[in-house]
Amino acid sequence: MKENVLAAIGNTPLVRLNQVYPDLPFRFYAKLEALNPGGSTKDRPALGIIRHGMDLGLINGETVIIESSSGNMGIGLAQVCLYYGLRFICVVDPKTTGQNAKLLRVYGAEVDMVMEPDPVTKEYLQARINRVRELRKAYPNSFWPNQYENVFNARSHYHTMREIVEELGAAPDYLLCATSTCGTLRGCAEYVREQGLKTKIVAVDAVGSVIFGGQNLKRLIPGHGAAIRPALYCDDLADLCVHVTDFDCVLGCRRLVRHESILAGGSSGAVVVALDKVRDRIPAGSTCVAILPDRGERYLDTIYSDEWVAEHFCEVLETRPSREEAQAWLTVTS
């Protein structure tokens, strides 16, 4: 029995994926972070950062919590703040889905939307951060969790890796982790290094993300990749980096739900496709774990919408020999 809903954060299950790639010569497991009560891995840093702020006396009952988020971190913070009776303002941008905005409001958050990208960088992320700084001046008793820099973001995921090792009974040979703030990646990497584990870490970044030195390009999948390299990034976080496209994310998500009955979000699809890209480098008999960050219900109007996929990836679909085959892919994705 849990003391409260926040006590249910963490200790998410590890399940074996047997059917998404049935011919693998090694074991493939997924850690289902969607089963956190707020629906994503961001529940972990949301709780860790707020509790740390409270312990240090930086947050009291009158403190206004202000954060920039494209979705999951905002929802995680909204849940935690609502439980503790804290006012929360979440700064979002037009890319935020209507469903996520509704979820934020249901959890009691005030949604503050920036309408234009930053005039210098041309990026919404920088515009959101600028807005957070403006709001902090307006509310002197405020606290910025700053998921992009706060080491307690990474520290919360130290325990994600610990849970994986404890459930397996040994360290996995490979860990696949999607990147955005680099909190999950850094936390898992720090556990691996501090414990002297053999695990090789595969960072899964987006084509169009600058985190691992890529060119900044338009991206459609929220919460995967970044237009600005986060302060939590370090050069030695990963043994290997794999870049995947937005279309790869769609493909991976649809494979997961079709073959494993797992309805997951965009970055989960990214790590599934990334495994396929590196499978020839993985020795037979190895154990691989992929962290699946969130649930798929938040993507029903995008990744799981045939109309949205056809609109944004028409060039890819047109390479298929017939309209019937394209429609078959959208429906089945085998």
ABEGO torsion letter per residue (X at the ends): XBABAAAABEGBBBBBBAAABAABABBBBBBBAAABAAGBAAAAAAAAAAAAAAAAGABBAABBBBBBBAGAAAAAAAAAAAAAGBBBBBBBBAABBAAAAAAAAAAGBBBBBBABBBAAAGBAAAAAAAAAAAAAAABABBBBAGAAABAAAAAAAAAAAAAAAAAAGBBBABBBBBBBAGAAAAAAAAAAAAAGBABBBBBBBBBGBAAAGBBBBBBABBGBEBABBBAABBAAABABBBBBBAAAAAAAAAAAAAAAGBBBBAAAAAAAAAAAAAAAABBBGBBBBBBBABBAAAAAABAABAAAAAAAAAAAAAABABAAAAAAAAAAGX
